């Protein structure tokens, strides 16, 4: 550790220098009890992992003044749509960007000032309380209704499909 110049040092003392740790003969292996072996598991209720997915909550704040929530709570809408945006970003293997949120809010009609009544009824049935950690299963149901095929399209294509027929973006 460095010391100020006014601290006396013995000129005979050996000065410490950096040395690399010893080289390993083999590559690193996941052999500890808590290490994850194999690839990420896939299946129902397991999600789509990706880097920095929490950033989607920061991006969602940019949409606050443009969202048409109806009778739904803003936290519930943002929580459900951030999960969809995170899925879309994870499918591309990257962190969320604003276009992921645009696609998510568009699919559920939250950017439309006059969404179809049938869609409003559906989202009022699905979105309440999904911001709560106790309602993870309900949040996953919202996300699982939007297929990977829909999310892999450009956000402009998702917007166009919503304008033609919103039911093409949401599975029953």
MONORNOR-V799104 format. One line per field, one symbol per residue. ss: DSSP state (H for helix, E for strand, L for the rest). burial: 1 if it has 24 or more other ideal C-beta (glycine too) atoms within 12 Angstrom, else 0. Layout:
ss->???
burial->???
This chain:
ss->LLLLLLLLLLLLLLLLLLLLLLLLLLLLLLLLLLLLLLLLLLLLLLLLLLLLLLHHHHHHHHHLLLLLLLLLLHHHHHHHHHHHHHHHHHHHLLLLLHHHHHHHHHHLLLLLLLLLHHHHHHHHHHLLLLLLHHHHHHHHHHHHLLLHHHHLLLHHHHHHHHHHLHHHLLLL
burial->0000000000000000000000000000000000000000000000010100100100110010001111010111111111111111111100011011111111111111001000110110011001100000011111111100011010100110110001001100
